[in-house]
């Protein structure tokens, strides 16, 4: 499995789905290398994975979100109780604002400088507070949003 597979396939799907798909692919290829499954079974699994990736892309289109926005939306919606408490529309608004503000704030070395990371972390928390994101779920959402930003920022700077 090539290094960085999940990152290369993080767009248009977000970090969590890309990691899940990457893990499925690793398991399939390991099973093939261990001669536990046939070439035909590998091809069938690759077709299933391609369909899952396509469905993830279409999901963003159905929600009316860009690829970047769906990544942040998924970070916010990772906890079902946040979706129930806030609803899809509010999470879409938060995702759009996060993209705009994080994109403005990232610099080439922001992932290496703790001061720059802290600034973005505070900004994300403020946006979540502004829209009433559940406080008990914020820490995990901030962490996931920052992970998404790391995956996406290479195209921004």
N, C-alpha and C positions, 0 to 999 in steps of 0.2 A: 504494500500500500504506500503510495508516494506521500512524503511528508506534506502537511498542509492541505490534505484533501478536503477536510471540512471547510477550511477557509476559502478554497477555490470555489466550492459549491455553496458558500454562504449567501451568494447573491443569485437569484432573487429570493431564495428562501432564507429565513433567519437562522441565527446560531443554533437554537435548539433543534429544529427540524434537520438542519444540515448535519449536526452531530449525530442525530439518530440515524439518518440515511447513511452516513459514513460508517457507523458501527454495523449496520446491516450489511453493507458492502464488504467490510472487513471479515465478518463472520462467514459470508458466502465464499469469499476468496480463500479463506483459511480452510473451510470445509472442502473446497475443490482441491487445494494443494495437498490436503491430507487424504485425498481420494475418497472422501465420504459422500460426495455428490458428483454427478456426471456433468459434462459440458452442457448438455441440454438444460439441466436444472439451473446452472449458472446463468445461462441466457434467459431463462424464464424469470429468474430473480432480478436480473438487470432490467428486464422489461417492466417488472413491478415497481422497481425503484424509480425508473424514468417516469412512470405514471404518477407516482407519489410526488416527484419533483414538479411535474406539470400541474398537478392539483394544487400544490402549495403556491405556485405562481398565479394560477387562476383565482385562488382565494383572495389574494391581494387585489386583483382586478375587480372581483366581485364586491369587495369592501370599498372600492374607490381610492385605494392607497397606492402610492408608488412603492417600488421595491424597498427603498430605504425606510419609508414610513411603516411598511408592514413588518419590517424587522423590529422597529421600536414598539409597534403595536403589540407584537407577540411578546416582547419583553414585559410590557405592562399587563398583558392578559394572561401571563403564565400562571397566575393564581386565579382560580375560578371565582373565589369570593370577591375579588376586585372587579371582575366582569359583571357579576350579579349586582354589586353595590353601585357601579358607575354606569354600566351599559356601554355598548359598542360605540355609539356616537361620541360620547365624551372621551373615550379612550382614543378614538381617531383624532380628535382635536388635540389631545395631549401629545400624541405621536407626531403630528405635524409640527407643533410648536417645538418639541424636542429636537426634531431634525433641523429646523431653522436655527435654533439657538446653539446647539452643539456644533453644527457645521461652521457657524461664525466663530466659535471659541477654540476649535482645535488648531494646533500648530504641528509642525513636522515632528517635534520631539515630545508632544504632550504625554505620550504613554510612558516616557522615561523620567519625566520630571514630576515629582510628587506634588509640587506646588500647582502645576498646571492641572494635574488630575483632580486635586482637591477643589480647585476653582470650578471645574466642570461638574464635579460631584455636588457641590453646593447649588449650582445653577439648576441641576436636574431636580434636586430636592425642593427648591423653590417653585419650580413649575408644577411638580406633583402636589405640593401644598396649595398652590393657587387654584387648582382644579378639584381639590378635595379628595385626592387619592388616599385610600385608607392608611393611616399612619403605621399600623402594625405590619403592613405589607411593603412599606416604602423601602426599607433597607435592601430587601431582595430585589425589588424593582430597579433601584439605583445601580446595584451591582450588575444586573443583567443588561441594563441600558448602556453602562460603560463597556461591557464586553461587546455589545453590538457596535458601539462607536469605534472600538478598536478594530473590528473586522471591516467596517465600512470606511474608516477615515483615510485609508490609502488612496481612495479615489477622490477625496475632498481637498487634500492639500497639494 
